[in-house]
Amino acid sequence: MASSQKSSAWKYFDKVNENTVKCKICAVQLNYHKSTTGMLTHLKAKHPSVTLATTEKERGPQQTAIASFAVRPRQCDNVRAEKTSALIANMVAKDMLPISFVEGEGFRELMKFVEPEYTVHARKTLH
């Protein structure tokens, strides 16, 4: 019966009847209700040296690590560059900053960190 089952727990259990399974390691009988959860719990608690789900197919899909999302660098394409320029011009106007603000060392350092691929316009070309 183990060959037709999907869970790796079936390698360690035999089905006695519709509602009972028997551990091949210690011969304990467990109630079976169409789920291998009890069998897996038994194996982890009573036989911790047993290795379960050794292949990716047996383990099922894995959650994607959050780091994989941060690894891809964002591209500063033309649309993003234009939007950034418009926002900078808007900030200068709203906050009544001198237009030379965009040439300041601190602002350029900030922009290099926030958007490394963006080229900060000189005050003469700021829209």
N, C-alpha and C positions, 0 to 999 in steps of 0.2 A: 504494500500500500504506500510506502514511503516515496516511491518513484513518481506517483501521480500527484503528490502533495507539493505545494509551493514553498512553504516555510522550511528553513533549515532545522527547525525543531523536530521535524519528522525523522531526521537521521537518528534521533535518540529515543523515539517513542514508537510503540506499536498500538494500533487501535484494537482494543479488546472487544468492544461493541459500539453501538451508536453513541453512547454517553460516557464511555470510559476509555482512557488511554493508559499504557503501562510504560514506565521509564525502563529503557534497556540497560541503564547503568546500575540502578539500585532496586529495581522491580517495584517501586511504589506505583500505586494506581491513583490516577487523578480523574476528576469529573471533566468531561469534554462537552462543550456547548458550541460546536462549530467555529471555535476560535483557538488559536495556539498561544494566546496570552498566558494562560495558566502554565502551560508547558515551558514557555520561555522563562517565566518567573521562577519555576522550580529549578530549571537548569542554572540560572544565575545564582540562586540562593544555595542550592545543595551541591552543585558541581561547577564552581567558578572557573575551573581550569578548562572547561569545554569552550572551544572557539566557535562562535556562531556567525553566520553571515560573512563568509570569507571573501565573497566576490561582490562586485558592485551590483550585479543583477539581483543577488539575494538581498542586499542591503536596501535596494530601491533608490530613488532619486535623492541626492544630497542637497542641502540648502547651500546656496551660493554664498561664499564668504564676502563680507562687506568690503574687504580690501580690494576685491576684484573690480568694484565700481570706481574706486578712487585711483586706480592705476592708469586708466585711460586718460591721457591729457586732452583737455577741451581745446578745440580749434577756434581761433578767432577769425572767422570768415568775414567777408565784406559786410554782410548784414549786421553781424555783431559789432564790428568796428564802427559802422555808421551809428548804430544805436548808442554805443559808448561815447562817441564824439558828441552826439546830441545831448546826452545826459550831462556830460562835462560842461558844455556850453550853458545848459539850463541851470546847473549848479552855480556857475560863475555869475549868471544874471540874477538868479533868485537870492543868492547870499551876498550880492553886491561885492564880489571879490574882484581884486584887480586882475585884469586879463593876464598879467605876467605870472599869476598863480600857477598856471599850467607848466611854466618853465622852472618852477621851484624844485629843488633837489628832493625834498620830502614827498611832494606829490608824485614825482617820477618814480621814487622808490616804492611808494604805495601801489602805483599802477603796474609796476614790474612784478610785484608780488600777486596782485589781484588778477591781472590779465597779462601774462608774460609776452604773448605774441602781439599785443596791441602797441602800435606806435603812437606815442603822445604827440599831437600836433603842436607846432610852435604857435605862439599867440597870433601871428600874422595869418595863419590858415584856419584858426578856430572858427567854426560856422556860428 
